[in-house]
């Protein structure tokens, strides 16, 4: 005979109040409803996946393989310098 045992774990829960834009709240509620979870469960799941503050961020194997793939040469250009470089490139290309 096969018996199924259901175990419910109860944790002390504390209420959390968040002040958010109404449209963001509606969007979050619709998202949670479409996945058949409560908004509280969705937020709790998000918080559970936050990294521990004293542990370094763990990168996936694929991401780790990309580290160092591109070597910076000198200073990192700002947006204006990139824009000017691109304009120079286009002018040279279409002359």
N, C-alpha and C positions, 0 to 999 in steps of 0.2 A: 504494500500500500504506500502511496506517495502522499506526503503531507507538505503543505506549503506553510511556511511560517513568515508572518509579517512582523517586522520589528520597526517600531517608530522611535526615533531618537528626538528628545526634546532638549533644546538649548535655550538658555535664557536669552531673550531677545529684547533689545532696547529700541525705542522709537527714534527715528531720524527724520528731521524736517529739512527739506531742500527747497530753496526758492529758485524756480526756473521759469523761463518764458512759457506761456500757455501753449504755444504751437509746439515747442519741444516736448512738453509733457504729453500732448495729444499724440505726437509721433512715437514717443516711447511706449505709450499705452497700446497703440495699434501694433507696434512691433512685438510687444510681449504677448498680446492676444493672439496674433498670427502664429505664435510658437507655443501657444497653450501653456504659458507660465504667467505667474503674477509679476507685476512690476517690481515688487520687493524681492522676489526670487532672482530676477534678472540683475538688479543692482547688487544683490549679495554675491551672485556669481562673478560679476565684474570685480568687486572688491577682493574676492578670494584669489583672483589671478594677478593682483598687484604684486610686484616684486617686494621682497623683504628689504627694508632700508639698509641693512648691514651686509647684504649679499650682493656681489656684483651681478650685473645683468647677464643672463645665460643666453648665448647666441646659438642658433641652430647650426648643425654641421655645414649646411649649405652656405649660410651667412658667414660663418667662420672662414670658409674657403675663399670668400671674396675679400677678406681683410688684406690690405696691402696690394691689391691688384692694380690700383692706380696710384702712382707716386706723384705727389705734388711737387711742382717745380717753382720755387719762389713763393711769392705772396698769392693768396687767393684773391682773384679779382672781384670787385664789387659789381652791383647791377649796372651802373653807368659804364664801367669799363667793358663789361660783356656786351652791352648794347652797342657801344662804339665799335668794338671789334667785329660784331655781326654786320653792322652797316658797312664797314670797310670791306668785309668779305663779299657782301652783295654788290657793292659798287665795282669791285674787281671782276666779279663773275659776269656782270651784265654790261661791261664796257664794249 
